[in-house]
Amino acid sequence: MLEDEEIILESVDLNIWFGSNQAIKDVDLKIAKNNITAIIGPSGCGKSTFLRALNRMNDVIPICSTEGEVRYQGKNIYSPDEDVVELRKKVGMVFQKPNPFPKSIYENIAYGPKIHGIKNKSKLDAIVEDTLKAAALWEEIEDRLHASAMGLSGGQQQRLCIARAMAVKPEIILMDEPCSALDPISTAKIEDLMIELKKDYTVVIVTHNMMQAARVSDYTAYFLLGELIEYEVTSYLFEYPKDKRTEDYITGRFG
């Protein structure tokens, strides 16, 4: 249960607007360390907006305004003295569509560590190898590290993007529908990888696939029209939903 977990990230009275349209309404949600938390709900319910608020990715949208707090290890990331670059090193993001840099596979992984000051080639080599192994990609591409990342399959590109996020040693990895553009075999590999990752990372995933949430997550949050309707241990939420709106959604009567 959540009260027995170490909480690494939490939103407190979080409200988000795009212009006059309120996308997130008074959301309080605690995220447990070394667990997978899934966020589900119909299209347009605020799932991705909430996820992006967790490392201030919404800041890049001029009409977006945020009230309330997101506390990472107890500190509000929206405080004026927050170093956003450092925050995104600790709270990484993997997007819906694989977005490798138009560089070599090696340079995709080495880019982040270089930005953060690592220049030693043997150190970079070790980071690239260790990270690609952790992302279950090394054996598939070890003989073409200096080939373009754009030549990888969609599933390989997405695992590369996960590896790229891991290379700067984050504590939390946010994933915004990471399997929506992938075939079933690639999806299964990403799901296996997520389960492996939670040994060392905290994972928060937005998914439109309820069965995926049921397969991989420890906790599930159901959002509707910008509100957090229900948040529970995944097996409980799917088997014993407390709110009729949650039950209607997971049984297919709505959304």
Residue pairs with C-beta under 8 A, 6 or more apart in sequence:
1 233
2 30
2 32
2 219
2 233
5 32
5 33
5 35
6 32
6 33
6 34
7 30
7 31
7 32
7 33
8 31
8 32
8 33
8 72
8 73
8 171
8 172
8 202
9 30
9 31
9 54
9 70
9 71
9 72
9 73
9 91
9 172
9 202
9 204
10 28
10 29
10 30
10 31
10 70
10 71
11 27
11 28
11 29
11 50
11 53
11 54
11 68
11 69
11 70
11 71
12 28
12 68
12 69
12 70
12 71
13 26
13 27
13 28
13 67
13 68
13 69
14 24
14 26
14 27
14 28
14 29
14 50
14 53
14 66
14 67
14 68
14 69
14 70
15 22
15 24
15 25
15 26
15 27
15 66
15 67
15 68
16 22
16 23
16 24
16 46
16 49
16 50
16 53
16 58
16 64
16 65
16 66
16 67
17 23
17 64
17 65
17 66
18 61
18 63
18 64
19 63
22 226
23 46
23 49
23 226
24 46
24 49
24 50
24 53
24 226
25 225
25 226
25 227
26 68
26 227
27 50
27 68
27 226
27 227
27 228
28 228
29 50
29 221
29 228
29 231
31 37
31 172
31 202
31 204
31 219
32 202
32 218
32 219
33 202
34 198
34 199
34 200
34 201
34 202
35 198
35 202
35 203
35 217
35 218
35 219
36 194
36 195
36 198
36 203
36 204
36 205
36 216
36 217
36 218
36 219
37 202
37 203
37 204
37 205
37 217
37 218
37 219
37 220
37 221
38 205
38 206
38 207
38 212
38 213
38 216
38 217
38 219
38 220
38 221
38 234
39 47
39 50
39 51
39 204
39 205
39 206
39 207
39 220
39 221
39 223
40 47
40 206
40 207
40 208
40 210
40 213
40 220
40 221
40 222
40 223
40 249
41 47
41 222
41 223
41 224
41 229
41 249
41 255
42 224
42 249
42 254
42 255
43 208
45 223
45 224
45 225
45 226
46 223
46 225
46 226
46 227
47 206
47 223
48 176
48 177
48 206
49 58
50 223
51 174
51 176
51 204
51 206
52 58
52 93
52 174
52 176
53 66
53 70
54 70
54 77
54 91
54 172
54 174
54 204
55 77
55 87
55 88
55 91
55 92
55 93
55 172
55 174
56 77
56 78
56 82
56 84
56 87
56 88
57 93
58 64
58 66
59 84
66 78
68 78
69 76
69 77
69 78
70 76
70 77
70 78
71 77
72 87
72 90
72 91
72 172
75 82
76 82
77 87
77 91
89 112
89 116
89 168
89 169
89 170
90 170
90 171
90 172
91 170
91 171
91 172
91 174
92 165
92 166
92 168
92 170
92 172
92 173
92 174
93 165
93 173
93 174
93 175
93 176
94 158
94 161
94 162
94 165
94 173
94 174
94 175
94 176
94 178
95 161
95 176
95 178
96 176
96 177
96 178
96 180
96 181
97 181
98 154
98 157
98 158
98 160
98 161
98 181
99 161
100 108
100 149
100 150
100 152
100 157
100 160
100 161
100 164
101 107
101 108
101 111
101 149
102 148
102 149
102 150
103 111
103 148
103 149
104 145
104 146
104 147
104 148
104 149
105 132
105 141
105 144
105 145
105 146
105 147
105 148
105 149
105 152
105 160
106 128
106 145
106 146
108 149
108 160
108 163
108 164
109 127
109 128
109 131
109 132
109 160
109 163
109 164
109 167
110 124
110 127
110 128
110 167
111 164
111 167
112 164
112 167
112 168
113 123
113 124
113 127
113 167
113 168
114 124
115 168
116 168
118 124
118 127
127 167
128 145
128 167
129 138
129 142
131 163
131 164
131 166
131 167
132 138
132 141
132 142
132 160
132 163
134 163
134 166
134 196
134 197
134 200
135 159
135 160
135 162
135 163
135 166
135 193
136 159
136 189
136 192
136 193
136 196
137 156
137 159
137 160
137 163
140 156
141 147
141 152
141 156
149 157
149 160
150 157
152 160
153 186
154 181
154 182
154 183
154 186
155 182
155 183
155 185
155 186
155 187
155 189
155 190
156 186
158 178
158 179
158 181
158 182
158 186
158 190
159 189
159 190
159 193
162 173
162 175
162 178
162 190
162 193
162 197
165 173
166 173
166 197
166 201
170 201
171 201
171 202
172 201
172 202
172 203
172 204
173 197
173 201
173 202
173 203
173 204
174 204
174 205
175 194
175 203
175 204
175 205
175 206
176 206
177 206
177 207
177 208
178 190
178 205
179 186
179 187
179 190
179 191
179 207
179 209
179 212
180 208
180 209
182 190
187 212
191 212
191 215
191 216
194 203
194 205
194 216
195 216
197 203
198 218
205 212
205 213
205 216
205 217
207 213
210 238
210 250
213 220
213 234
214 220
214 234
214 235
214 238
217 234
218 233
218 234
219 231
219 232
219 233
219 234
220 231
220 232
220 234
220 237
220 238
221 228
221 230
221 231
222 228
222 229
222 230
222 231
222 237
222 241
222 243
222 245
222 246
222 249
222 250
223 229
224 245
224 249
229 243
229 245
229 246
230 237
230 241
230 242
230 243
230 245
230 246
231 237
232 242
237 246
237 250
238 250
241 247
241 250
245 254
247 253
248 254
248 255
249 255
